[in-house]
Amino acid sequence: MRSSISPAKTTTAMKAVVQHRYGSTEVLSFQDVDKPTVGDGEVLVRIHGASVNHADWVYASGRPLIARLAFGLRTPRNTVRGKDIAGRVEAVGAGVTDFRPGDEVYGEIEAGGFAEFATVPADLLASKPANLTFEQAATVPLSARTALQGLRGGGTIQPGQKVLINGASGGVGTFAIQIAKAFGAEVTGVCSARNAEPVRALGADRVIDYTRENFTESGLQYDLIFDSIGNHPLSALRKALTREGTLVLSSGTGGRVHGPMGRIVRALVLSRFIRQDLRTVPAKPGRESLDMLRDLIESGRVTPVIDRTYPLSQVPEAIDYFVKDHARAKIAITV
């Protein structure tokens, strides 16, 4: 994996949220670390905005345990947390011709976003949407890219399709509603009653309160179901799909060891033997998706929704709120 923090040594310090062991948010500390030095093909970004994602909790907790095969078995390989950034280009490395100092950029990186500076491979960055603040722009990359690729890539969304978003009030879900509407779909959002009006305001044609109605038992069928919760068996979800419908699985719950991976693997294997298409979201961060998202945002068809904003020093509190209080939409970080 490519690290978003350059290994080159420097005597200049910066503030960052650092993790040296797995656990709850008490493993995250706000401290001085070396400022990274830009390398070939990289861009040094002065970060002004970041955001919290479910991935940040997975990195911090080291759960499900299977995730440690990628993050580091005993301790995390990348010690600075954070995956979404927006800021200004401070410097560019050799071979970078698309950006220059002063450019406003945003992107999704492997790690290092909860800091004042990060070095990023140039192909993971794009020009920031002109109509967004840095904090707003930083809420877009991972969540909106997941929604876009799940619907347009994994889901192959078409105008006129009936689409259901399970988890419509979450970070990914709020983007998925808007993106599905932008592509001409008829959208049903599943969320709690307290989030029904905000979900309707984002464009959902129908809202289902999951505490009162189980959409898999309603008898209604959908051309595409985007599931970011994972609270229904595959057999139940398939009943809510049309005969050749598409189910897109994004994250979800699961056991301590494998998390949602067992369910995802079962879906992918089963998909080979049935007419319905069961998929996961292709994890392909990069400029192509960021450029498409910028076009959707600047045209007014997609707008980030922010629940709360925290300063960089309070990232642990922000992640606690995300995990324990079921945050609506996105949590932004001001750097």
KEKE-3310 file (N, C-alpha, C; in steps of 0.2 Angstrom, whole numbers, plus 5000, padded with zeros to 4 digits):
npx = (5004:5002:5009:5001:5009:5024:5040:5051:5063:5061:5065:5055:5040:5023:5005:4996:4984:4988:4991:4997:4994:4981:4963:4951:4945:4954:4966:4970:4980:4983:4996:5013:5022:5034:5034:5029:5039:5039:5038:5044:5032:5022:5011:5012:5001:4993:4983:4966:4953:4945:4937:4926:4925:4918:4929:4939:4936:4937:4951:4956:4951:4955:4947:4935:4946:4952:4955:4967:4977:4979:4981:4991:4998:5000:5002:4997:5003:5003:5003:4996:4980:4965:4956:4950:4953:4954:4962:4976:4988:5005:5017:5025:5030:5044:5039:5026:5013:5001:4996:5000:5008:4997:4985:4968:4963:4956:4953:4954:4964:4976:4980:4983:4976:4971:4979:4990:4998:5000:5007:5003:5000:4999:4989:4978:4971:4961:4954:4946:4929:4922:4912:4911:4916:4932:4930:4917:4920:4929:4921:4917:4925:4928:4915:4905:4911:4910:4896:4894:4902:4896:4883:4884:4894:4895:4881:4876:4866:4851:4841:4824:4824:4819:4825:4832:4839:4847:4850:4849:4851:4864:4882:4887:4874:4867:4873:4871:4857:4856:4864:4858:4846:4851:4854:4842:4834:4820:4818:4819:4821:4828:4827:4828:4813:4816:4825:4818:4812:4824:4829:4820:4821:4833:4829:4823:4810:4801:4800:4805:4802:4812:4810:4797:4793:4798:4806:4809:4799:4788:4783:4785:4796:4813:4823:4836:4846:4854:4864:4870:4870:4868:4859:4850:4846:4854:4845:4832:4834:4835:4822:4817:4821:4820:4817:4829:4837:4849:4859:4869:4882:4888:4900:4894:4888:4895:4905:4917:4930:4929:4921:4910:4914:4912:4898:4899:4907:4899:4888:4894:4898:4886:4880:4885:4877:4863:4850:4849:4860:4873:4883:4898:4905:4916:4932:4940:4948:4952:4956:4946:4933:4933:4932:4920:4911:4914:4908:4895:4892:4895:4886:4875:4867:4871:4874:4885:4880:4882:4883:4890:4904:4921:4936:4953:4960:4950:4947:4946:4934:4925:4925:4920:4907:4902:4902:4895:4883:4876:4878:4871:4872:4887:4903:4913:4930:4939:4954)
npy = (4994:5012:5024:5039:5048:5054:5046:5053:5062:5076:5092:5100:5103:5098:5098:5084:5070:5055:5038:5024:5011:4999:5001:5009:5026:5032:5029:5038:5052:5070:5078:5084:5080:5075:5086:5081:5077:5082:5070:5062:5063:5066:5077:5090:5095:5108:5106:5110:5106:5091:5075:5063:5046:5029:5021:5027:5023:5009:5008:5014:5005:4993:4983:4974:4960:4955:4966:4970:4964:4972:4984:4983:4970:4970:4983:4999:5002:5015:5029:5041:5046:5048:5050:5058:5074:5091:5106:5117:5117:5115:5112:5104:5088:5081:5078:5080:5089:5093:5101:5116:5126:5134:5130:5124:5109:5093:5076:5058:5049:5036:5037:5049:5061:5068:5080:5094:5095:5084:5072:5067:5056:5062:5058:5055:5066:5080:5096:5106:5108:5123:5129:5125:5126:5122:5113:5108:5102:5092:5083:5075:5066:5051:5045:5050:5046:5032:5030:5035:5026:5014:5015:5019:5012:4998:4997:5001:5011:5017:5029:5031:5019:5010:5013:5009:5015:5009:5015:5028:5041:5042:5045:5040:5037:5049:5055:5046:5046:5058:5057:5046:5052:5062:5054:5051:5042:5034:5036:5028:5030:5023:5025:5031:5038:5051:5056:5057:5069:5077:5067:5067:5080:5079:5074:5061:5051:5043:5038:5026:5022:5012:5007:5005:4998:4985:4984:4974:4965:4971:4968:4975:4978:4982:4989:4991:4990:4998:4995:5000:4996:4983:4975:4965:4949:4941:4933:4939:4952:4949:4945:4958:4963:4965:4953:4953:4962:4973:4971:4981:4980:4988:4990:4988:4978:4965:4950:4949:4945:4943:4953:4962:4954:4940:4939:4947:4940:4928:4933:4937:4925:4918:4926:4921:4911:4915:4925:4938:4952:4952:4963:4971:4987:4994:4998:5011:5024:5041:5053:5053:5049:5060:5071:5069:5070:5083:5090:5087:5093:5106:5109:5110:5098:5089:5091:5092:5086:5091:5086:5089:5100:5099:5104:5100:5096:5089:5077:5064:5065:5068:5056:5047:5053:5050:5036:5032:5040:5039:5047:5059:5061:5069:5072:5085:5091:5104:5111)
npz = (5000:4997:5007:5014:5021:5019:5021:5022:5032:5042:5051:5054:5063:5065:5069:5073:5073:5081:5081:5090:5094:5094:5099:5109:5106:5115:5111:5102:5100:5101:5094:5092:5077:5064:5050:5034:5019:5003:4989:4974:4961:4970:4980:4992:5003:5012:5024:5026:5029:5035:5037:5046:5045:5044:5042:5049:5062:5061:5058:5070:5081:5076:5072:5061:5065:5054:5046:5051:5043:5033:5039:5048:5059:5073:5078:5071:5054:5047:5056:5058:5058:5047:5032:5023:5014:5012:5005:5002:4989:4994:4990:4976:4970:4960:4943:4944:4936:4935:4946:4956:4968:4979:4973:4976:4982:4984:4991:4993:5004:5009:5023:5036:5036:5047:5051:5049:5038:5023:5012:4996:4984:4967:4959:4967:4970:4966:4959:4970:4973:4968:4974:4987:5005:5013:5023:5020:5007:5011:5017:5006:4998:5002:5006:4996:4985:4987:4986:4973:4965:4969:4965:4951:4946:4953:4953:4941:4938:4931:4922:4928:4935:4950:4965:4981:4996:5009:5025:5023:5029:5033:5031:5019:5013:5012:5002:4992:4990:4983:4972:4965:4962:4954:4943:4938:4945:4954:4970:4986:5003:5017:5034:5051:5060:5065:5056:5044:5038:5034:5025:5015:5011:5004:4992:4992:4986:4993:5010:5022:5038:5047:5060:5061:5049:5039:5025:5017:5019:5013:5001:4990:4976:4970:4958:4961:4975:4987:5000:5015:5028:5032:5039:5036:5031:5017:5009:5012:5007:4994:4991:4990:4978:4961:4948:4940:4947:4956:4969:4980:4991:5004:5016:5032:5046:5057:5062:5076:5070:5056:5052:5040:5029:5027:5024:5012:5004:5003:4996:4983:4978:4977:4968:4956:4952:4950:4943:4948:4952:4963:4972:4978:4983:4971:4976:4972:4974:4967:4954:4944:4949:4958:4950:4943:4954:4958:4947:4948:4961:4959:4949:4957:4960:4969:4986:5001:5017:5033:5050:5062:5067:5071:5079:5074:5086:5093:5087:5093:5101:5091:5083:5093:5095:5082:5082:5094:5094:5083:5071:5060:5043:5038:5048:5050:5050:5056:5051)
capx = (5000:5005:5007:5000:5014:5031:5044:5057:5064:5062:5065:5049:5035:5016:5001:4992:4981:4992:4989:5002:4991:4974:4959:4945:4947:4959:4973:4972:4983:4985:5003:5018:5025:5038:5030:5031:5043:5036:5043:5042:5025:5018:5009:5012:4995:4992:4976:4961:4947:4945:4931:4926:4922:4918:4935:4943:4935:4940:4958:4958:4950:4958:4942:4936:4953:4955:4957:4974:4981:4981:4983:4997:4995:5001:5002:4996:5009:5002:5002:4992:4973:4961:4956:4947:4956:4954:4967:4979:4995:5010:5023:5024:5037:5046:5035:5019:5012:4993:4995:5005:5007:4991:4979:4964:4962:4953:4955:4954:4970:4976:4980:4986:4972:4970:4985:4991:5000:5000:5010:4998:5001:4995:4983:4972:4969:4957:4953:4941:4923:4923:4906:4911:4921:4936:4926:4912:4924:4933:4916:4915:4929:4926:4908:4902:4914:4907:4890:4894:4904:4891:4877:4885:4898:4893:4874:4874:4860:4848:4835:4818:4824:4817:4831:4831:4845:4846:4855:4849:4853:4871:4887:4886:4867:4865:4876:4868:4851:4856:4867:4853:4841:4854:4854:4835:4830:4815:4822:4816:4826:4827:4830:4823:4808:4819:4828:4814:4812:4830:4830:4815:4823:4838:4826:4820:4803:4798:4805:4803:4805:4814:4808:4790:4792:4803:4806:4810:4793:4782:4780:4788:4803:4817:4828:4843:4846:4861:4864:4876:4869:4870:4855:4845:4849:4854:4838:4827:4836:4834:4815:4815:4824:4816:4820:4836:4839:4855:4861:4876:4883:4893:4901:4889:4890:4898:4908:4924:4935:4928:4916:4905:4917:4909:4892:4900:4909:4893:4884:4898:4898:4879:4878:4887:4872:4857:4850:4851:4867:4875:4890:4901:4907:4923:4936:4944:4949:4956:4954:4941:4927:4932:4930:4913:4908:4914:4903:4888:4892:4895:4879:4869:4863:4874:4877:4886:4876:4886:4880:4893:4910:4925:4943:4958:4962:4945:4945:4944:4927:4921:4924:4916:4900:4901:4901:4890:4877:4873:4878:4867:4876:4894:4906:4918:4935:4942:4961)
capy = (5000:5018:5028:5046:5052:5053:5043:5057:5065:5083:5094:5104:5099:5100:5095:5078:5065:5050:5032:5019:5005:4998:5001:5014:5033:5034:5027:5043:5058:5076:5079:5086:5075:5078:5088:5077:5081:5079:5065:5062:5061:5068:5084:5092:5098:5111:5103:5115:5102:5084:5072:5057:5040:5023:5018:5029:5019:5003:5009:5015:4999:4987:4978:4967:4958:4954:4972:4971:4961:4978:4990:4981:4965:4972:4990:5002:5004:5022:5031:5047:5044:5052:5048:5063:5080:5097:5111:5121:5114:5119:5111:5098:5084:5080:5074:5083:5094:5095:5106:5120:5129:5138:5127:5121:5102:5088:5069:5053:5046:5030:5039:5055:5067:5072:5083:5100:5093:5077:5071:5063:5054:5067:5055:5054:5073:5084:5102:5107:5111:5130:5132:5123:5128:5117:5108:5105:5098:5087:5077:5072:5060:5043:5044:5052:5041:5025:5031:5035:5020:5009:5016:5020:5006:4992:4996:5002:5014:5019:5033:5028:5013:5011:5012:5009:5016:5007:5019:5034:5047:5042:5049:5038:5037:5056:5056:5041:5048:5064:5054:5042:5057:5065:5050:5050:5036:5035:5034:5026:5030:5019:5028:5032:5043:5058:5058:5056:5075:5078:5063:5069:5086:5078:5072:5055:5051:5040:5037:5021:5021:5005:5005:5003:4994:4981:4985:4967:4961:4975:4965:4980:4976:4987:4987:4992:4991:5000:4993:5002:4995:4976:4973:4961:4943:4941:4930:4944:4957:4947:4946:4965:4964:4962:4946:4954:4967:4973:4973:4983:4979:4993:4990:4984:4975:4958:4948:4953:4943:4944:4959:4960:4951:4934:4941:4950:4934:4924:4937:4937:4918:4917:4930:4918:4906:4917:4931:4944:4954:4954:4966:4976:4993:4994:5003:5015:5032:5044:5059:5052:5050:5066:5076:5068:5073:5090:5092:5086:5098:5113:5110:5110:5092:5086:5095:5089:5088:5091:5086:5093:5101:5099:5106:5095:5093:5085:5071:5058:5066:5067:5049:5045:5055:5046:5029:5031:5044:5038:5054:5060:5063:5069:5075:5089:5093:5110:5110)
capz = (5000:4997:5013:5012:5024:5016:5026:5023:5038:5042:5057:5055:5066:5063:5073:5070:5077:5080:5085:5090:5096:5093:5105:5108:5104:5119:5108:5098:5103:5097:5096:5087:5073:5059:5044:5029:5014:4996:4985:4967:4960:4976:4982:4999:5004:5018:5025:5030:5031:5035:5039:5050:5041:5047:5041:5054:5068:5060:5059:5077:5085:5073:5071:5063:5066:5047:5044:5052:5038:5029:5043:5053:5063:5081:5078:5064:5050:5047:5063:5058:5055:5043:5025:5018:5015:5007:5007:4997:4988:4997:4985:4971:4968:4953:4938:4945:4931:4936:4951:4958:4974:4980:4970:4981:4981:4989:4989:4998:5005:5013:5030:5037:5035:5053:5052:5046:5031:5021:5006:4993:4976:4963:4955:4972:4971:4961:4960:4975:4970:4969:4978:4994:5009:5014:5028:5016:5002:5014:5018:5000:4994:5003:5006:4990:4980:4988:4984:4966:4962:4971:4961:4944:4944:4955:4952:4934:4939:4925:4923:4929:4940:4957:4969:4988:4999:5016:5028:5019:5033:5035:5027:5012:5011:5010:4995:4987:4988:4978:4966:4962:4959:4948:4937:4936:4948:4959:4976:4992:5008:5024:5040:5057:5059:5066:5050:5038:5034:5030:5019:5010:5008:4999:4986:4992:4984:4998:5016:5026:5045:5048:5066:5060:5043:5036:5018:5014:5019:5011:4994:4985:4973:4968:4953:4964:4982:4990:5007:5019:5035:5033:5045:5034:5028:5009:5007:5013:5002:4987:4990:4989:4972:4955:4945:4938:4950:4958:4976:4981:4998:5006:5023:5036:5053:5056:5068:5078:5066:5049:5050:5035:5024:5026:5020:5006:5000:5001:4990:4977:4976:4975:4962:4950:4951:4950:4938:4951:4953:4970:4971:4983:4980:4969:4980:4967:4974:4962:4951:4939:4953:4961:4945:4942:4960:4958:4942:4952:4966:4956:4946:4962:4960:4975:4992:5007:5023:5039:5056:5067:5065:5077:5078:5074:5092:5096:5083:5096:5102:5084:5082:5098:5093:5076:5084:5099:5094:5076:5068:5054:5037:5039:5053:5047:5055:5054:5053)
cpx = (5004:5004:5006:5005:5021:5036:5051:5057:5064:5062:5059:5043:5028:5012:4997:4989:4984:4990:4995:5000:4984:4970:4953:4948:4953:4966:4975:4974:4984:4992:5007:5021:5029:5033:5033:5035:5040:5041:5041:5035:5020:5016:5009:5006:4995:4984:4972:4955:4948:4938:4931:4923:4922:4925:4940:4942:4938:4948:4960:4957:4953:4953:4937:4944:4956:4957:4965:4979:4983:4984:4990:4994:4995:5000:5000:5002:5008:4999:4997:4986:4970:4962:4954:4951:4954:4958:4970:4986:5000:5016:5021:5031:5038:5041:5028:5018:5005:4992:5001:5003:5001:4985:4975:4962:4958:4954:4954:4961:4970:4976:4984:4982:4970:4977:4985:4994:5000:5003:5005:5000:4996:4989:4977:4969:4965:4956:4946:4935:4923:4917:4906:4917:4926:4933:4921:4915:4927:4928:4915:4918:4927:4919:4904:4905:4911:4900:4890:4896:4899:4885:4878:4889:4895:4885:4872:4867:4858:4842:4828:4818:4821:4823:4830:4838:4844:4852:4855:4851:4861:4876:4886:4879:4865:4867:4872:4861:4851:4859:4862:4848:4844:4854:4847:4831:4825:4817:4818:4822:4824:4831:4826:4818:4811:4823:4824:4813:4818:4831:4826:4818:4829:4835:4823:4812:4798:4803:4801:4806:4806:4812:4800:4788:4798:4802:4806:4804:4787:4779:4783:4795:4806:4822:4835:4842:4853:4861:4870:4875:4871:4865:4849:4849:4849:4847:4833:4828:4834:4826:4813:4818:4820:4820:4828:4839:4846:4856:4868:4877:4889:4894:4896:4892:4893:4901:4915:4930:4935:4924:4911:4908:4914:4902:4894:4903:4904:4889:4888:4898:4891:4877:4880:4881:4865:4856:4851:4858:4869:4882:4892:4903:4914:4927:4941:4944:4953:4952:4947:4934:4927:4930:4923:4909:4908:4909:4896:4887:4891:4889:4873:4865:4865:4876:4879:4882:4881:4882:4883:4900:4915:4932:4947:4959:4956:4942:4943:4936:4923:4920:4920:4908:4898:4898:4895:4883:4874:4872:4874:4873:4884:4897:4912:4923:4938:4950:4964)
cpy = (5006:5022:5036:5051:5050:5051:5048:5061:5073:5086:5099:5100:5102:5096:5089:5074:5058:5044:5027:5012:5005:4998:5006:5021:5035:5033:5033:5049:5064:5078:5082:5080:5079:5080:5084:5081:5077:5075:5066:5059:5063:5075:5085:5097:5101:5110:5109:5112:5095:5081:5065:5052:5034:5020:5020:5025:5012:5003:5010:5009:4993:4981:4980:4966:4957:4960:4973:4968:4967:4983:4989:4976:4967:4979:4993:5004:5012:5025:5037:5045:5049:5050:5053:5070:5085:5102:5114:5117:5118:5118:5104:5094:5083:5076:5076:5089:5097:5100:5110:5123:5134:5135:5124:5114:5099:5081:5065:5049:5040:5032:5045:5062:5071:5075:5090:5100:5086:5077:5066:5062:5059:5064:5054:5061:5076:5091:5102:5110:5118:5133:5129:5126:5122:5111:5105:5100:5092:5081:5073:5066:5053:5042:5045:5047:5034:5025:5031:5029:5014:5009:5016:5014:4999:4991:4998:5006:5017:5024:5029:5021:5015:5009:5013:5010:5014:5010:5026:5041:5047:5046:5047:5038:5044:5058:5052:5043:5054:5062:5050:5047:5060:5061:5048:5044:5039:5032:5033:5026:5027:5022:5028:5038:5050:5060:5058:5063:5077:5074:5065:5076:5085:5075:5065:5055:5048:5038:5031:5021:5014:5003:5003:4998:4991:4981:4978:4963:4965:4972:4970:4977:4982:4985:4987:4994:4993:5000:4995:5000:4987:4973:4968:4955:4944:4938:4935:4950:4955:4947:4953:4967:4962:4956:4947:4960:4967:4975:4975:4983:4984:4993:4986:4981:4968:4956:4951:4951:4945:4950:4957:4956:4944:4935:4943:4944:4929:4927:4936:4930:4916:4920:4926:4913:4908:4923:4937:4945:4956:4957:4969:4982:4993:5000:5006:5022:5035:5050:5058:5053:5057:5072:5075:5071:5080:5093:5092:5091:5105:5115:5111:5104:5088:5091:5091:5091:5087:5091:5090:5095:5102:5101:5100:5092:5089:5079:5065:5059:5066:5060:5045:5047:5051:5039:5028:5034:5043:5044:5054:5063:5063:5073:5079:5090:5099:5110:5117)
cpz = (5000:5003:5010:5016:5022:5022:5026:5029:5037:5049:5059:5058:5064:5068:5070:5075:5076:5084:5084:5092:5094:5100:5103:5106:5109:5116:5103:5102:5099:5099:5090:5083:5067:5053:5038:5023:5007:4992:4978:4966:4965:4976:4989:4999:5011:5019:5029:5032:5031:5037:5042:5045:5046:5047:5047:5061:5067:5061:5067:5082:5082:5072:5065:5062:5059:5044:5045:5047:5033:5033:5047:5058:5071:5082:5071:5061:5049:5053:5063:5054:5051:5036:5020:5020:5010:5010:5001:4996:4990:4993:4981:4970:4961:4949:4939:4941:4932:4941:4953:4964:4974:4977:4976:4978:4986:4987:4995:4998:5009:5021:5030:5036:5041:5055:5048:5039:5030:5014:5002:4986:4972:4960:4960:4973:4965:4963:4965:4971:4973:4974:4985:4998:5010:5018:5024:5011:5005:5016:5012:4998:4996:5002:4999:4984:4981:4985:4976:4963:4964:4966:4953:4942:4946:4954:4946:4934:4932:4926:4924:4933:4947:4962:4977:4991:5007:5020:5025:5023:5035:5030:5020:5009:5009:5003:4990:4985:4982:4972:4962:4959:4953:4942:4935:4939:4952:4965:4982:4997:5014:5029:5046:5056:5060:5060:5043:5034:5031:5024:5013:5007:5003:4993:4986:4990:4989:5004:5020:5033:5047:5055:5066:5054:5041:5029:5014:5014:5017:5004:4989:4982:4970:4963:4956:4971:4984:4997:5011:5026:5036:5038:5042:5030:5020:5006:5007:5008:4995:4985:4988:4982:4966:4952:4943:4941:4953:4965:4977:4988:4999:5014:5027:5042:5051:5062:5070:5073:5059:5047:5045:5029:5022:5022:5013:5001:4998:4995:4984:4974:4973:4969:4955:4947:4950:4945:4942:4952:4960:4970:4977:4979:4978:4973:4976:4968:4969:4959:4947:4943:4956:4956:4943:4948:4960:4953:4945:4957:4963:4952:4950:4963:4966:4980:4998:5013:5029:5046:5061:5064:5071:5075:5077:5080:5095:5091:5087:5098:5096:5083:5087:5097:5087:5078:5089:5098:5087:5072:5061:5049:5039:5045:5050:5053:5052:5056:5053)
residu = (MET:ARG:SER:SER:ILE:SER:PRO:ALA:LYS:THR:THR:THR:ALA:MET:LYS:ALA:VAL:VAL:GLN:HIS:ARG:TYR:GLY:SER:THR:GLU:VAL:LEU:SER:PHE:GLN:ASP:VAL:ASP:LYS:PRO:THR:VAL:GLY:ASP:GLY:GLU:VAL:LEU:VAL:ARG:ILE:HIS:GLY:ALA:SER:VAL:ASN:HIS:ALA:ASP:TRP:VAL:TYR:ALA:SER:GLY:ARG:PRO:LEU:ILE:ALA:ARG:LEU:ALA:PHE:GLY:LEU:ARG:THR:PRO:ARG:ASN:THR:VAL:ARG:GLY:LYS:ASP:ILE:ALA:GLY:ARG:VAL:GLU:ALA:VAL:GLY:ALA:GLY:VAL:THR:ASP:PHE:ARG:PRO:GLY:ASP:GLU:VAL:TYR:GLY:GLU:ILE:GLU:ALA:GLY:GLY:PHE:ALA:GLU:PHE:ALA:THR:VAL:PRO:ALA:ASP:LEU:LEU:ALA:SER:LYS:PRO:ALA:ASN:LEU:THR:PHE:GLU:GLN:ALA:ALA:THR:VAL:PRO:LEU:SER:ALA:ARG:THR:ALA:LEU:GLN:GLY:LEU:ARG:GLY:GLY:GLY:THR:ILE:GLN:PRO:GLY:GLN:LYS:VAL:LEU:ILE:ASN:GLY:ALA:SER:GLY:GLY:VAL:GLY:THR:PHE:ALA:ILE:GLN:ILE:ALA:LYS:ALA:PHE:GLY:ALA:GLU:VAL:THR:GLY:VAL:CYS:SER:ALA:ARG:ASN:ALA:GLU:PRO:VAL:ARG:ALA:LEU:GLY:ALA:ASP:ARG:VAL:ILE:ASP:TYR:THR:ARG:GLU:ASN:PHE:THR:GLU:SER:GLY:LEU:GLN:TYR:ASP:LEU:ILE:PHE:ASP:SER:ILE:GLY:ASN:HIS:PRO:LEU:SER:ALA:LEU:ARG:LYS:ALA:LEU:THR:ARG:GLU:GLY:THR:LEU:VAL:LEU:SER:SER:GLY:THR:GLY:GLY:ARG:VAL:HIS:GLY:PRO:MET:GLY:ARG:ILE:VAL:ARG:ALA:LEU:VAL:LEU:SER:ARG:PHE:ILE:ARG:GLN:ASP:LEU:ARG:THR:VAL:PRO:ALA:LYS:PRO:GLY:ARG:GLU:SER:LEU:ASP:MET:LEU:ARG:ASP:LEU:ILE:GLU:SER:GLY:ARG:VAL:THR:PRO:VAL:ILE:ASP:ARG:THR:TYR:PRO:LEU:SER:GLN:VAL:PRO:GLU:ALA:ILE:ASP:TYR:PHE:VAL:LYS:ASP:HIS:ALA:ARG:ALA:LYS:ILE:ALA:ILE:THR:VAL)
# end
